């Protein structure tokens, strides 16, 4: 599935970094470089949900917990990402966690998904392992 870049607002990155998508999460989605921290991986995964890029989500999901395939709901509109907290997850760490709130709209209703996500770094790459809904 080709990412749906029409979902971007004025080219701004959906992770709300303040950067343009191509200079922020787009470079990770395109495989130009790897996210250097667990938080940046989490932000890029959120952006992958926004632009409907399941291949990136699967590629950055740890093999021990990764599903065989996934489909994204094109009607789900992800609106805003708030980072609530993080622990470790730096360029020299091997594990990290990120707590976030992802705001969305679906079928005209607003909602928020809150999660405590766990990440692991192997062979200099960060992977999403799993998360607990808060």
N, C-alpha and C positions, 0 to 999 in steps of 0.2 A: 504494500500500500504506500503510495506517495504521500508524504506529509501535506496537509492542507494549510498552506501559508496564507490563504485568504482569511484565516481566523486571527491573524495578527493585526493589532491596532496600530496603524501608522509605522509599522516595522519595529515597534518597541518589543523587547523581549517580554513574554508573558510572565516570567519569574519576578518581574518588577525590580530588576537590578538597576534600572535607569539606562541601560545600554540598549543598542539596537540588537535585534535577534541574531543577526549574522555574526556579530562580534561577541555574543554571549553564548547562549545555549545552542545556537545554530552551528557553531564550530564543533561542539561535542556531537550533535545529531549527525553532522556530516562526516564524522570520523577523523577530522583533521587533528584532533588532540583528545586526550582523556581528561575528565574532570579531576583536578588535583586534590579536592577535598570531598568529604562525605556530603557536606552541605551543598556544594556546587553540583554534585551528582543528583542530589534530591531535587534541586531547582531545575536541572535539565530534564529529569524524569517528569516533573510536573508540566514543564513546557511541552514534553512529548505527548502528554494527554491532551493539551490544548490544541496542538497541530495534528493530532491523530497519527502518531508515528509509533505503532506497536512494535516494529522491528527494533527500534532503539530501546524500548522498555525491556524486551526480551534479551537483548544483547548486554544490558547492564544489570540483569537479574542474576543472582548467584545460582550456579548450576544445581546446588543442593535443594533449592526451593522453587526454581523457575518452572512455570507451566509449559507444556508442549507448544501451546499457541494461545493467542488472545485476540479478542475483537474489542474495539473501542466503540462506544456509543456516540455516533455523530451528532445526536440531538443534545448531548450533555454539553453545557457551556461552562467551562471553568473560567471564573472571573478574577480571582485574586488569591495570592499565596502569602501567608504570614508565617514566618519562622518564629516559633515560640521558645525554642531553646535547643541547645546542642551540647554534646559531650564528646571530647576527643574528635577524631575524624580529620585530623590535619594531614599534611603531606608526608609526615614521618610516622604516623600512627598506623596500626593494623586493624583497628576497629573504631567505630564511631556511631553515635545516635543523633537523630534530628527529630525534634517535635515540631509539627506544623499544623496549620489549619488551611485547608484548601476550600475556598468558597465557590459554589457553583449554582447554576440555575438549570432545572430540568422540569419539563412539562409545566412551565410557568411558575414553578415553586422554587424558592431559594433554600439552599442547604449549606452545611459546612461539614467537611470530613476532617476530623482531627486524628492524628496518628503519631505514635512513637515508633519511628523507623530505625531499624538496625542495618548497619553497613559493615562490610569487611573489605580490606585491601589485600589483594593477592597479585603478585607479579606486577607491582606498581600500578594496578588498576583497582578502582573502587567498584564494588558491587552492592546492590540492594539485596538484603537477605530476607527480611520479613518485617512486619510491624504489628503493633497493637493499636486497635481503634480506641481512642480516648473518649 
